């Protein structure tokens, strides 16, 4: 996945950080990518169960609830 380090820094600063180390940006990126991959797999499962090839917002919402 290609979540940028600058995006990680922006997220952490929005959360209140004054400064952010490169290792913190990398750690956050790694965890968010894992979460996104797992969420995506669950959403795909819901779309397939519904007989669709297209993942919809409702599939993401269902995946978030599991």
CHARMM-style PDB file with segment names, atoms N, HN, CA, C and O in Angstrom:
ATOM      1  N   UNK     1       0.849  -1.177   0.000  1.00  0.00      PROA
ATOM      2  CA  UNK     1       0.000   0.000   0.000  1.00  0.00      PROA
ATOM      3  C   UNK     1       0.887   1.229   0.000  1.00  0.00      PROA
ATOM      4  O   UNK     1       2.071   1.175   0.331  1.00  0.00      PROA
ATOM      5  N   UNK     2       0.296   2.300  -0.368  1.00  0.00      PROA
ATOM      6  HN  UNK     2      -0.666   2.345  -0.636  1.00  0.00      PROA
ATOM      7  CA  UNK     2       1.089   3.513  -0.510  1.00  0.00      PROA
ATOM      8  C   UNK     2       0.498   4.688   0.245  1.00  0.00      PROA
ATOM      9  O   UNK     2       0.173   5.715  -0.350  1.00  0.00      PROA
ATOM     10  N   UNK     3       0.360   4.539   1.550  1.00  0.00      PROA
ATOM     11  HN  UNK     3       0.624   3.704   2.033  1.00  0.00      PROA
ATOM     12  CA  UNK     3      -0.059   5.667   2.355  1.00  0.00      PROA
ATOM     13  C   UNK     3       1.200   6.484   2.644  1.00  0.00      PROA
ATOM     14  O   UNK     3       2.185   5.952   3.156  1.00  0.00      PROA
ATOM     15  N   UNK     4       1.165   7.765   2.319  1.00  0.00      PROA
ATOM     16  HN  UNK     4       0.364   8.197   1.904  1.00  0.00      PROA
ATOM     17  CA  UNK     4       2.368   8.581   2.444  1.00  0.00      PROA
ATOM     18  C   UNK     4       2.706   8.912   3.900  1.00  0.00      PROA
ATOM     19  O   UNK     4       1.832   8.983   4.765  1.00  0.00      PROA
ATOM     20  N   UNK     5       3.982   9.106   4.133  1.00  0.00      PROA
ATOM     21  HN  UNK     5       4.691   9.048   3.431  1.00  0.00      PROA
ATOM     22  CA  UNK     5       4.430   9.499   5.470  1.00  0.00      PROA
ATOM     23  C   UNK     5       3.920  10.885   5.819  1.00  0.00      PROA
ATOM     24  O   UNK     5       3.654  11.172   6.986  1.00  0.00      PROA
ATOM     25  N   UNK     6       3.780  11.746   4.820  1.00  0.00      PROA
ATOM     26  HN  UNK     6       3.996  11.513   3.872  1.00  0.00      PROA
ATOM     27  CA  UNK     6       3.261  13.087   5.104  1.00  0.00      PROA
ATOM     28  C   UNK     6       1.811  13.010   5.582  1.00  0.00      PROA
ATOM     29  O   UNK     6       1.387  13.816   6.410  1.00  0.00      PROA
ATOM     30  N   UNK     7       1.054  12.048   5.065  1.00  0.00      PROA
ATOM     31  HN  UNK     7       1.398  11.393   4.393  1.00  0.00      PROA
ATOM     32  CA  UNK     7      -0.318  11.857   5.539  1.00  0.00      PROA
ATOM     33  C   UNK     7      -0.330  11.395   6.984  1.00  0.00      PROA
ATOM     34  O   UNK     7      -1.192  11.803   7.762  1.00  0.00      PROA
ATOM     35  N   UNK     8       0.623  10.544   7.349  1.00  0.00      PROA
ATOM     36  HN  UNK     8       1.324  10.212   6.717  1.00  0.00      PROA
ATOM     37  CA  UNK     8       0.718  10.068   8.730  1.00  0.00      PROA
ATOM     38  C   UNK     8       1.047  11.234   9.665  1.00  0.00      PROA
ATOM     39  O   UNK     8       0.505  11.339  10.766  1.00  0.00      PROA
ATOM     40  N   UNK     9       1.936  12.097   9.207  1.00  0.00      PROA
ATOM     41  HN  UNK     9       2.375  12.012   8.313  1.00  0.00      PROA
ATOM     42  CA  UNK     9       2.297  13.260  10.019  1.00  0.00      PROA
ATOM     43  C   UNK     9       1.091  14.179  10.206  1.00  0.00      PROA
ATOM     44  O   UNK     9       0.857  14.679  11.306  1.00  0.00      PROA
ATOM     45  N   UNK    10       0.334  14.401   9.148  1.00  0.00      PROA
ATOM     46  HN  UNK    10       0.524  13.995   8.254  1.00  0.00      PROA
ATOM     47  CA  UNK    10      -0.863  15.243   9.237  1.00  0.00      PROA
ATOM     48  C   UNK    10      -1.870  14.662  10.227  1.00  0.00      PROA
ATOM     49  O   UNK    10      -2.444  15.393  11.034  1.00  0.00      PROA
ATOM     50  N   UNK    11      -2.083  13.352  10.164  1.00  0.00      PROA
ATOM     51  HN  UNK    11      -1.617  12.758   9.509  1.00  0.00      PROA
ATOM     52  CA  UNK    11      -3.015  12.712  11.099  1.00  0.00      PROA
ATOM     53  C   UNK    11      -2.572  12.884  12.544  1.00  0.00      PROA
ATOM     54  O   UNK    11      -3.374  13.217  13.416  1.00  0.00      PROA
ATOM     55  N   UNK    12      -1.302  12.658  12.785  1.00  0.00      PROA
ATOM     56  HN  UNK    12      -0.650  12.387  12.076  1.00  0.00      PROA
ATOM     57  CA  UNK    12      -0.790  12.771  14.146  1.00  0.00      PROA
ATOM     58  C   UNK    12      -0.829  14.212  14.648  1.00  0.00      PROA
ATOM     59  O   UNK    12      -1.084  14.458  15.827  1.00  0.00      PROA
ATOM     60  N   UNK    13      -0.578  15.149  13.762  1.00  0.00      PROA
ATOM     61  HN  UNK    13      -0.370  14.949  12.804  1.00  0.00      PROA
ATOM     62  CA  UNK    13      -0.647  16.559  14.165  1.00  0.00      PROA
ATOM     63  C   UNK    13      -2.091  16.969  14.433  1.00  0.00      PROA
ATOM     64  O   UNK    13      -2.353  17.752  15.346  1.00  0.00      PROA
ATOM     65  N   UNK    14      -3.026  16.448  13.645  1.00  0.00      PROA
ATOM     66  HN  UNK    14      -2.813  15.813  12.903  1.00  0.00      PROA
ATOM     67  CA  UNK    14      -4.443  16.726  13.915  1.00  0.00      PROA
ATOM     68  C   UNK    14      -4.855  16.146  15.261  1.00  0.00      PROA
ATOM     69  O   UNK    14      -5.776  16.647  15.906  1.00  0.00      PROA
ATOM     70  N   UNK    15      -4.164  15.082  15.680  1.00  0.00      PROA
ATOM     71  HN  UNK    15      -3.416  14.676  15.156  1.00  0.00      PROA
ATOM     72  CA  UNK    15      -4.446  14.451  16.972  1.00  0.00      PROA
ATOM     73  C   UNK    15      -3.779  15.206  18.118  1.00  0.00      PROA
ATOM     74  O   UNK    15      -3.983  14.877  19.286  1.00  0.00      PROA
ATOM     75  N   UNK    16      -2.981  16.221  17.781  1.00  0.00      PROA
ATOM     76  HN  UNK    16      -2.815  16.489  16.832  1.00  0.00      PROA
ATOM     77  CA  UNK    16      -2.391  17.053  18.813  1.00  0.00      PROA
ATOM     78  C   UNK    16      -0.880  17.025  18.935  1.00  0.00      PROA
ATOM     79  O   UNK    16      -0.318  17.731  19.773  1.00  0.00      PROA
ATOM     80  N   UNK    17      -0.206  16.223  18.115  1.00  0.00      PROA
ATOM     81  HN  UNK    17      -0.662  15.650  17.434  1.00  0.00      PROA
ATOM     82  CA  UNK    17       1.252  16.149  18.189  1.00  0.00      PROA
ATOM     83  C   UNK    17       1.882  17.447  17.675  1.00  0.00      PROA
ATOM     84  O   UNK    17       1.445  17.995  16.663  1.00  0.00      PROA
ATOM     85  N   UNK    18       2.896  17.927  18.368  1.00  0.00      PROA
ATOM     86  HN  UNK    18       3.251  17.482  19.190  1.00  0.00      PROA
ATOM     87  CA  UNK    18       3.636  19.114  17.920  1.00  0.00      PROA
ATOM     88  C   UNK    18       4.682  18.711  16.885  1.00  0.00      PROA
ATOM     89  O   UNK    18       4.866  19.372  15.864  1.00  0.00      PROA
ATOM     90  N   UNK    19       5.364  17.598  17.185  1.00  0.00      PROA
ATOM     91  HN  UNK    19       5.214  17.061  18.016  1.00  0.00      PROA
ATOM     92  CA  UNK    19       6.379  17.070  16.277  1.00  0.00      PROA
ATOM     93  C   UNK    19       6.169  15.569  16.163  1.00  0.00      PROA
ATOM     94  O   UNK    19       5.631  14.936  17.071  1.00  0.00      PROA
ATOM     95  N   UNK    20       6.606  14.996  15.020  1.00  0.00      PROA
ATOM     96  HN  UNK    20       7.043  15.510  14.282  1.00  0.00      PROA
ATOM     97  CA  UNK    20       6.395  13.568  14.781  1.00  0.00      PROA
ATOM     98  C   UNK    20       7.683  12.970  14.198  1.00  0.00      PROA
ATOM     99  O   UNK    20       8.213  13.467  13.205  1.00  0.00      PROA
ATOM    100  N   UNK    21       8.169  11.915  14.817  1.00  0.00      PROA
ATOM    101  HN  UNK    21       7.739  11.511  15.624  1.00  0.00      PROA
ATOM    102  CA  UNK    21       9.387  11.261  14.328  1.00  0.00      PROA
ATOM    103  C   UNK    21       9.061  10.382  13.126  1.00  0.00      PROA
ATOM    104  O   UNK    21       7.918   9.975  12.923  1.00  0.00      PROA
ATOM    105  N   UNK    22      10.087  10.102  12.341  1.00  0.00      PROA
ATOM    106  HN  UNK    22      11.017  10.433  12.506  1.00  0.00      PROA
ATOM    107  CA  UNK    22       9.909   9.213  11.191  1.00  0.00      PROA
ATOM    108  C   UNK    22       9.473   7.821  11.633  1.00  0.00      PROA
ATOM    109  O   UNK    22       8.667   7.176  10.962  1.00  0.00      PROA
ATOM    110  N   UNK    23      10.009   7.359  12.765  1.00  0.00      PROA
ATOM    111  HN  UNK    23      10.663   7.883  13.309  1.00  0.00      PROA
ATOM    112  CA  UNK    23       9.637   6.015  13.233  1.00  0.00      PROA
ATOM    113  C   UNK    23       8.159   5.976  13.640  1.00  0.00      PROA
ATOM    114  O   UNK    23       7.492   4.960  13.444  1.00  0.00      PROA
ATOM    115  N   UNK    24       7.652   7.063  14.199  1.00  0.00      PROA
ATOM    116  HN  UNK    24       8.195   7.888  14.358  1.00  0.00      PROA
ATOM    117  CA  UNK    24       6.232   7.115  14.556  1.00  0.00      PROA
ATOM    118  C   UNK    24       5.369   7.108  13.305  1.00  0.00      PROA
ATOM    119  O   UNK    24       4.338   6.436  13.262  1.00  0.00      PROA
ATOM    120  N   UNK    25       5.783   7.846  12.295  1.00  0.00      PROA
ATOM    121  HN  UNK    25       6.620   8.391  12.330  1.00  0.00      PROA
ATOM    122  CA  UNK    25       5.033   7.875  11.027  1.00  0.00      PROA
ATOM    123  C   UNK    25       5.000   6.487  10.399  1.00  0.00      PROA
ATOM    124  O   UNK    25       3.960   6.036   9.920  1.00  0.00      PROA
ATOM    125  N   UNK    26       6.142   5.818  10.406  1.00  0.00      PROA
ATOM    126  HN  UNK    26       6.988   6.184  10.796  1.00  0.00      PROA
ATOM    127  CA  UNK    26       6.218   4.469   9.832  1.00  0.00      PROA
ATOM    128  C   UNK    26       5.380   3.470  10.612  1.00  0.00      PROA
ATOM    129  O   UNK    26       4.718   2.617  10.022  1.00  0.00      PROA
ATOM    130  N   UNK    27       5.405   3.572  11.935  1.00  0.00      PROA
ATOM    131  HN  UNK    27       5.943   4.265  12.414  1.00  0.00      PROA
ATOM    132  CA  UNK    27       4.625   2.650  12.766  1.00  0.00      PROA
ATOM    133  C   UNK    27       3.130   2.843  12.525  1.00  0.00      PROA
ATOM    134  O   UNK    27       2.385   1.871  12.402  1.00  0.00      PROA
ATOM    135  N   UNK    28       2.696   4.094  12.460  1.00  0.00      PROA
ATOM    136  HN  UNK    28       3.301   4.884  12.560  1.00  0.00      PROA
ATOM    137  CA  UNK    28       1.284   4.369  12.212  1.00  0.00      PROA
ATOM    138  C   UNK    28       0.876   3.868  10.829  1.00  0.00      PROA
ATOM    139  O   UNK    28      -0.184   3.262  10.670  1.00  0.00      PROA
ATOM    140  N   UNK    29       1.722   4.124   9.828  1.00  0.00      PROA
ATOM    141  HN  UNK    29       2.582   4.617   9.957  1.00  0.00      PROA
ATOM    142  CA  UNK    29       1.418   3.667   8.466  1.00  0.00      PROA
ATOM    143  C   UNK    29       1.273   2.150   8.432  1.00  0.00      PROA
ATOM    144  O   UNK    29       0.343   1.629   7.817  1.00  0.00      PROA
ATOM    145  N   UNK    30       2.180   1.446   9.085  1.00  0.00      PROA
ATOM    146  HN  UNK    30       2.936   1.869   9.584  1.00  0.00      PROA
ATOM    147  CA  UNK    30       2.142  -0.021   9.097  1.00  0.00      PROA
ATOM    148  C   UNK    30       0.838  -0.528   9.701  1.00  0.00      PROA
ATOM    149  O   UNK    30       0.198  -1.421   9.145  1.00  0.00      PROA
ATOM    150  N   UNK    31       0.444   0.041  10.838  1.00  0.00      PROA
ATOM    151  HN  UNK    31       0.964   0.766  11.290  1.00  0.00      PROA
ATOM    152  CA  UNK    31      -0.783  -0.398  11.509  1.00  0.00      PROA
ATOM    153  C   UNK    31      -2.034  -0.032  10.712  1.00  0.00      PROA
ATOM    154  O   UNK    31      -2.959  -0.838  10.612  1.00  0.00      PROA
ATOM    155  N   UNK    32      -2.069   1.163  10.151  1.00  0.00      PROA
ATOM    156  HN  UNK    32      -1.317   1.817  10.233  1.00  0.00      PROA
ATOM    157  CA  UNK    32      -3.232   1.566   9.359  1.00  0.00      PROA
ATOM    158  C   UNK    32      -3.376   0.711   8.098  1.00  0.00      PROA
ATOM    159  O   UNK    32      -4.489   0.382   7.687  1.00  0.00      PROA
ATOM    160  N   UNK    33      -2.256   0.359   7.497  1.00  0.00      PROA
ATOM    161  HN  UNK    33      -1.352   0.626   7.831  1.00  0.00      PROA
ATOM    162  CA  UNK    33      -2.309  -0.513   6.324  1.00  0.00      PROA
ATOM    163  C   UNK    33      -2.850  -1.891   6.690  1.00  0.00      PROA
ATOM    164  O   UNK    33      -3.627  -2.474   5.934  1.00  0.00      PROA
ATOM    165  N   UNK    34      -2.442  -2.415   7.853  1.00  0.00      PROA
ATOM    166  HN  UNK    34      -1.811  -1.942   8.467  1.00  0.00      PROA
ATOM    167  CA  UNK    34      -2.976  -3.710   8.311  1.00  0.00      PROA
ATOM    168  C   UNK    34      -4.481  -3.630   8.547  1.00  0.00      PROA
ATOM    169  O   UNK    34      -5.238  -4.500   8.116  1.00  0.00      PROA
ATOM    170  N   UNK    35      -4.897  -2.575   9.237  1.00  0.00      PROA
ATOM    171  HN  UNK    35      -4.282  -1.868   9.586  1.00  0.00      PROA
ATOM    172  CA  UNK    35      -6.325  -2.392   9.511  1.00  0.00      PROA
ATOM    173  C   UNK    35      -7.122  -2.249   8.225  1.00  0.00      PROA
ATOM    174  O   UNK    35      -8.195  -2.836   8.083  1.00  0.00      PROA
ATOM    175  N   UNK    36      -6.596  -1.467   7.286  1.00  0.00      PROA
ATOM    176  HN  UNK    36      -5.724  -0.990   7.401  1.00  0.00      PROA
ATOM    177  CA  UNK    36      -7.296  -1.249   6.015  1.00  0.00      PROA
ATOM    178  C   UNK    36      -7.400  -2.545   5.213  1.00  0.00      PROA
ATOM    179  O   UNK    36      -8.429  -2.811   4.592  1.00  0.00      PROA
ATOM    180  N   UNK    37      -6.347  -3.341   5.225  1.00  0.00      PROA
ATOM    181  HN  UNK    37      -5.511  -3.125   5.729  1.00  0.00      PROA
ATOM    182  CA  UNK    37      -6.368  -4.613   4.498  1.00  0.00      PROA
ATOM    183  C   UNK    37      -7.409  -5.558   5.095  1.00  0.00      PROA
ATOM    184  O   UNK    37      -8.178  -6.178   4.361  1.00  0.00      PROA
ATOM    185  N   UNK    38      -7.437  -5.667   6.413  1.00  0.00      PROA
ATOM    186  HN  UNK    38      -6.812  -5.163   7.010  1.00  0.00      PROA
ATOM    187  CA  UNK    38      -8.419  -6.529   7.080  1.00  0.00      PROA
ATOM    188  C   UNK    38      -9.845  -6.040   6.831  1.00  0.00      PROA
ATOM    189  O   UNK    38     -10.743  -6.835   6.553  1.00  0.00      PROA
ATOM    190  N   UNK    39     -10.041  -4.743   6.930  1.00  0.00      PROA
ATOM    191  HN  UNK    39      -9.312  -4.097   7.155  1.00  0.00      PROA
ATOM    192  CA  UNK    39     -11.356  -4.160   6.673  1.00  0.00      PROA
ATOM    193  C   UNK    39     -11.781  -4.416   5.233  1.00  0.00      PROA
ATOM    194  O   UNK    39     -12.934  -4.757   4.968  1.00  0.00      PROA
ATOM    195  N   UNK    40     -10.855  -4.253   4.320  1.00  0.00      PROA
ATOM    196  HN  UNK    40      -9.918  -3.976   4.535  1.00  0.00      PROA
ATOM    197  CA  UNK    40     -11.144  -4.496   2.908  1.00  0.00      PROA
ATOM    198  C   UNK    40     -11.543  -5.941   2.646  1.00  0.00      PROA
ATOM    199  O   UNK    40     -12.484  -6.200   1.895  1.00  0.00      PROA
ATOM    200  N   UNK    41     -10.840  -6.873   3.256  1.00  0.00      PROA
ATOM    201  HN  UNK    41     -10.077  -6.663   3.866  1.00  0.00      PROA
ATOM    202  CA  UNK    41     -11.174  -8.290   3.072  1.00  0.00      PROA
ATOM    203  C   UNK    41     -12.585  -8.589   3.569  1.00  0.00      PROA
ATOM    204  O   UNK    41     -13.338  -9.315   2.921  1.00  0.00      PROA
ATOM    205  N   UNK    42     -12.936  -8.026   4.718  1.00  0.00      PROA
ATOM    206  HN  UNK    42     -12.324  -7.436   5.244  1.00  0.00      PROA
ATOM    207  CA  UNK    42     -14.284  -8.239   5.259  1.00  0.00      PROA
ATOM    208  C   UNK    42     -15.334  -7.612   4.347  1.00  0.00      PROA
ATOM    209  O   UNK    42     -16.382  -8.210   4.106  1.00  0.00      PROA
ATOM    210  N   UNK    43     -15.062  -6.425   3.845  1.00  0.00      PROA
ATOM    211  HN  UNK    43     -14.210  -5.939   4.042  1.00  0.00      PROA
ATOM    212  CA  UNK    43     -16.009  -5.744   2.959  1.00  0.00      PROA
ATOM    213  C   UNK    43     -16.210  -6.532   1.670  1.00  0.00      PROA
ATOM    214  O   UNK    43     -17.333  -6.634   1.175  1.00  0.00      PROA
ATOM    215  N   UNK    44     -15.143  -7.083   1.127  1.00  0.00      PROA
ATOM    216  HN  UNK    44     -14.231  -7.000   1.529  1.00  0.00      PROA
ATOM    217  CA  UNK    44     -15.249  -7.908  -0.085  1.00  0.00      PROA
ATOM    218  C   UNK    44     -16.110  -9.133   0.193  1.00  0.00      PROA
ATOM    219  O   UNK    44     -16.923  -9.524  -0.644  1.00  0.00      PROA
ATOM    220  N   UNK    45     -15.936  -9.737   1.358  1.00  0.00      PROA
ATOM    221  HN  UNK    45     -15.276  -9.420   2.038  1.00  0.00      PROA
ATOM    222  CA  UNK    45     -16.737 -10.897   1.746  1.00  0.00      PROA
ATOM    223  C   UNK    45     -18.227 -10.531   1.760  1.00  0.00      PROA
ATOM    224  O   UNK    45     -19.055 -11.295   1.264  1.00  0.00      PROA
ATOM    225  N   UNK    46     -18.569  -9.369   2.324  1.00  0.00      PROA
ATOM    226  HN  UNK    46     -17.896  -8.748   2.727  1.00  0.00      PROA
ATOM    227  CA  UNK    46     -19.962  -8.939   2.361  1.00  0.00      PROA
ATOM    228  C   UNK    46     -20.510  -8.673   0.962  1.00  0.00      PROA
ATOM    229  O   UNK    46     -21.658  -9.015   0.676  1.00  0.00      PROA
ATOM    230  N   UNK    47     -19.709  -8.069   0.090  1.00  0.00      PROA
ATOM    231  HN  UNK    47     -18.777  -7.792   0.322  1.00  0.00      PROA
ATOM    232  CA  UNK    47     -20.194  -7.802  -1.270  1.00  0.00      PROA
ATOM    233  C   UNK    47     -20.415  -9.108  -2.028  1.00  0.00      PROA
ATOM    234  O   UNK    47     -21.394  -9.239  -2.763  1.00  0.00      PROA
ATOM    235  N   UNK    48     -19.517 -10.067  -1.856  1.00  0.00      PROA
ATOM    236  HN  UNK    48     -18.722  -9.960  -1.260  1.00  0.00      PROA
ATOM    237  CA  UNK    48     -19.692 -11.372  -2.511  1.00  0.00      PROA
ATOM    238  C   UNK    48     -20.923 -12.078  -1.978  1.00  0.00      PROA
ATOM    239  O   UNK    48     -21.679 -12.680  -2.740  1.00  0.00      PROA
ATOM    240  N   UNK    49     -21.125 -12.006  -0.668  1.00  0.00      PROA
ATOM    241  HN  UNK    49     -20.511 -11.516  -0.048  1.00  0.00      PROA
ATOM    242  CA  UNK    49     -22.295 -12.632  -0.055  1.00  0.00      PROA
ATOM    243  C   UNK    49     -23.594 -12.044  -0.628  1.00  0.00      PROA
ATOM    244  O   UNK    49     -24.598 -12.743  -0.765  1.00  0.00      PROA
ATOM    245  N   UNK    50     -23.552 -10.761  -0.955  1.00  0.00      PROA
ATOM    246  HN  UNK    50     -22.736 -10.194  -0.843  1.00  0.00      PROA
ATOM    247  CA  UNK    50     -24.719 -10.093  -1.529  1.00  0.00      PROA
ATOM    248  C   UNK    50     -24.828 -10.320  -3.037  1.00  0.00      PROA
ATOM    249  O   UNK    50     -25.750  -9.811  -3.675  1.00  0.00      PROA
ATOM    250  N   UNK    51     -23.896 -11.079  -3.605  1.00  0.00      PROA
ATOM    251  HN  UNK    51     -23.148 -11.492  -3.086  1.00  0.00      PROA
ATOM    252  CA  UNK    51     -23.935 -11.385  -5.035  1.00  0.00      PROA
ATOM    253  C   UNK    51     -23.417 -10.251  -5.915  1.00  0.00      PROA
ATOM    254  O   UNK    51     -23.779 -10.158  -7.088  1.00  0.00      PROA
ATOM    255  N   UNK    52     -22.576  -9.396  -5.355  1.00  0.00      PROA
ATOM    256  HN  UNK    52     -22.282  -9.472  -4.402  1.00  0.00      PROA
ATOM    257  CA  UNK    52     -22.033  -8.272  -6.109  1.00  0.00      PROA
ATOM    258  C   UNK    52     -20.530  -8.386  -6.246  1.00  0.00      PROA
ATOM    259  O   UNK    52     -19.855  -9.002  -5.420  1.00  0.00      PROA
ATOM    260  N   UNK    53     -20.015  -7.777  -7.313  1.00  0.00      PROA
ATOM    261  HN  UNK    53     -20.562  -7.277  -7.983  1.00  0.00      PROA
ATOM    262  CA  UNK    53     -18.570  -7.665  -7.492  1.00  0.00      PROA
ATOM    263  C   UNK    53     -18.069  -6.327  -6.965  1.00  0.00      PROA
ATOM    264  O   UNK    53     -16.884  -6.167  -6.673  1.00  0.00      PROA
ATOM    265  N   UNK    54     -18.978  -5.375  -6.847  1.00  0.00      PROA
ATOM    266  HN  UNK    54     -19.940  -5.506  -7.084  1.00  0.00      PROA
ATOM    267  CA  UNK    54     -18.625  -4.025  -6.414  1.00  0.00      PROA
ATOM    268  C   UNK    54     -18.763  -3.894  -4.902  1.00  0.00      PROA
ATOM    269  O   UNK    54     -19.802  -4.224  -4.328  1.00  0.00      PROA
ATOM    270  N   UNK    55     -17.711  -3.414  -4.275  1.00  0.00      PROA
ATOM    271  HN  UNK    55     -16.868  -3.146  -4.741  1.00  0.00      PROA
ATOM    272  CA  UNK    55     -17.758  -3.142  -2.845  1.00  0.00      PROA
ATOM    273  C   UNK    55     -18.423  -1.779  -2.665  1.00  0.00      PROA
ATOM    274  O   UNK    55     -18.024  -0.789  -3.277  1.00  0.00      PROA
ATOM    275  N   UNK    56     -19.434  -1.754  -1.821  1.00  0.00      PROA
ATOM    276  HN  UNK    56     -19.758  -2.559  -1.323  1.00  0.00      PROA
ATOM    277  CA  UNK    56     -20.183  -0.520  -1.571  1.00  0.00      PROA
ATOM    278  C   UNK    56     -19.923  -0.018  -0.151  1.00  0.00      PROA
ATOM    279  O   UNK    56     -19.343  -0.706   0.689  1.00  0.00      PROA
ATOM    280  N   UNK    57     -20.374   1.197   0.073  1.00  0.00      PROA
ATOM    281  HN  UNK    57     -20.846   1.756  -0.609  1.00  0.00      PROA
ATOM    282  CA  UNK    57     -20.232   1.794   1.398  1.00  0.00      PROA
ATOM    283  C   UNK    57     -20.867   0.909   2.468  1.00  0.00      PROA
ATOM    284  O   UNK    57     -20.336   0.782   3.571  1.00  0.00      PROA
ATOM    285  N   UNK    58     -21.990   0.307   2.140  1.00  0.00      PROA
ATOM    286  HN  UNK    58     -22.421   0.411   1.243  1.00  0.00      PROA
ATOM    287  CA  UNK    58     -22.679  -0.544   3.115  1.00  0.00      PROA
ATOM    288  C   UNK    58     -21.814  -1.740   3.519  1.00  0.00      PROA
ATOM    289  O   UNK    58     -21.882  -2.198   4.659  1.00  0.00      PROA
ATOM    290  N   UNK    59     -21.005  -2.243   2.591  1.00  0.00      PROA
ATOM    291  HN  UNK    59     -20.950  -1.871   1.665  1.00  0.00      PROA
ATOM    292  CA  UNK    59     -20.098  -3.354   2.901  1.00  0.00      PROA
ATOM    293  C   UNK    59     -19.015  -2.913   3.886  1.00  0.00      PROA
ATOM    294  O   UNK    59     -18.658  -3.649   4.806  1.00  0.00      PROA
ATOM    295  N   UNK    60     -18.506  -1.714   3.678  1.00  0.00      PROA
ATOM    296  HN  UNK    60     -18.796  -1.117   2.931  1.00  0.00      PROA
ATOM    297  CA  UNK    60     -17.505  -1.158   4.596  1.00  0.00      PROA
ATOM    298  C   UNK    60     -18.142  -0.986   5.983  1.00  0.00      PROA
ATOM    299  O   UNK    60     -17.547  -1.349   6.998  1.00  0.00      PROA
ATOM    300  N   UNK    61     -19.335  -0.439   6.011  1.00  0.00      PROA
ATOM    301  HN  UNK    61     -19.819  -0.144   5.187  1.00  0.00      PROA
ATOM    302  CA  UNK    61     -20.024  -0.233   7.289  1.00  0.00      PROA
ATOM    303  C   UNK    61     -20.271  -1.540   8.019  1.00  0.00      PROA
ATOM    304  O   UNK    61     -20.102  -1.618   9.236  1.00  0.00      PROA
ATOM    305  N   UNK    62     -20.672  -2.569   7.279  1.00  0.00      PROA
ATOM    306  HN  UNK    62     -20.810  -2.505   6.291  1.00  0.00      PROA
ATOM    307  CA  UNK    62     -20.866  -3.877   7.898  1.00  0.00      PROA
ATOM    308  C   UNK    62     -19.543  -4.436   8.420  1.00  0.00      PROA
ATOM    309  O   UNK    62     -19.487  -5.001   9.512  1.00  0.00      PROA
ATOM    310  N   UNK    63     -18.501  -4.278   7.645  1.00  0.00      PROA
ATOM    311  HN  UNK    63     -18.547  -3.819   6.758  1.00  0.00      PROA
ATOM    312  CA  UNK    63     -17.175  -4.773   8.052  1.00  0.00      PROA
ATOM    313  C   UNK    63     -16.691  -4.075   9.317  1.00  0.00      PROA
ATOM    314  O   UNK    63     -16.023  -4.687  10.151  1.00  0.00      PROA
ATOM    315  N   UNK    64     -17.024  -2.808   9.459  1.00  0.00      PROA
ATOM    316  HN  UNK    64     -17.566  -2.311   8.782  1.00  0.00      PROA
ATOM    317  CA  UNK    64     -16.629  -2.055  10.646  1.00  0.00      PROA
ATOM    318  C   UNK    64     -17.334  -2.559  11.898  1.00  0.00      PROA
ATOM    319  O   UNK    64     -16.786  -2.476  12.998  1.00  0.00      PROA
ATOM    320  N   UNK    65     -18.543  -3.081  11.736  1.00  0.00      PROA
ATOM    321  HN  UNK    65     -18.987  -3.149  10.843  1.00  0.00      PROA
ATOM    322  CA  UNK    65     -19.315  -3.562  12.874  1.00  0.00      PROA
ATOM    323  C   UNK    65     -18.851  -4.914  13.373  1.00  0.00      PROA
ATOM    324  O   UNK    65     -19.095  -5.250  14.532  1.00  0.00      PROA
ATOM    325  N   UNK    66     -18.182  -5.710  12.529  1.00  0.00      PROA
ATOM    326  HN  UNK    66     -17.983  -5.436  11.588  1.00  0.00      PROA
ATOM    327  CA  UNK    66     -17.718  -7.048  12.905  1.00  0.00      PROA
ATOM    328  C   UNK    66     -16.459  -6.987  13.712  1.00  0.00      PROA
ATOM    329  OT1 UNK    66     -15.931  -8.025  14.112  1.00  0.00      PROA
TER     330      UNK     66
END
